[in-house]
């Protein structure tokens, strides 16, 4: 949005998520999953007091 001249007027974005339970995951898939709580806590610590921050979407797409 910051690089899109047509989106510069927007100052707020509201996101909505729907989570679905994953079934039949192998133990390898479970072990490979990211620790979302630890990641959130690390991000919170990094953002605490920051004036601006850049994000990259590293979510895998399937």
N, C-alpha and C positions, 0 to 999 in steps of 0.2 A: 504494500500500500504506500509505503514511503516513496517509492520510485515511480508510482503511477500518478501522473498529473491529474487524472480524473478522480482520484480517490483522496486527494489532499484535504478535502473539506471534512472528511470523516475523522472523528476524534475518539470514537468508541465502537467496539465490536463486541457483540454478544454471541457466544458460542453455545451450542447445545449438543450434548452427547447422549448416545444410547449405547449401553453396554450389554453385551450378550454373553452368557456363560459359554465357555468353550468346553466341549465334551470330547472324550476319547483322545486326549493328548498323551503322547508317550512320555516316559520319565525324562528322556533327553530333551524334549520340547519344553517341559516344565522347568528343568534345570537351566535351559538357555534363556528363559524369560528374564527381562530386566527387573531389577528391584525398584519398582516405581516409588515406593515410600522413600527410600534412600535418595533416589534421584530428585524427588520433590524437595526433600530437606536440603540437599546440596544447592538446588536452584534458589530456594528461599534465602539461604545464607549468602549466595552470590548477589542476589538482588537487594538485600537489605541495605538501604541507604544509597543505592545506585541512582544516578540521575537519568541514565538511559541504558538500554540493553538491546542487543540484537539476538534474535533467535533463529535457529535452523531447525527445520522439521526433519527429524531423522527417523520418523515412523516408517516401517516397511510397508510397501504397497503390494497387494496381491491381487 
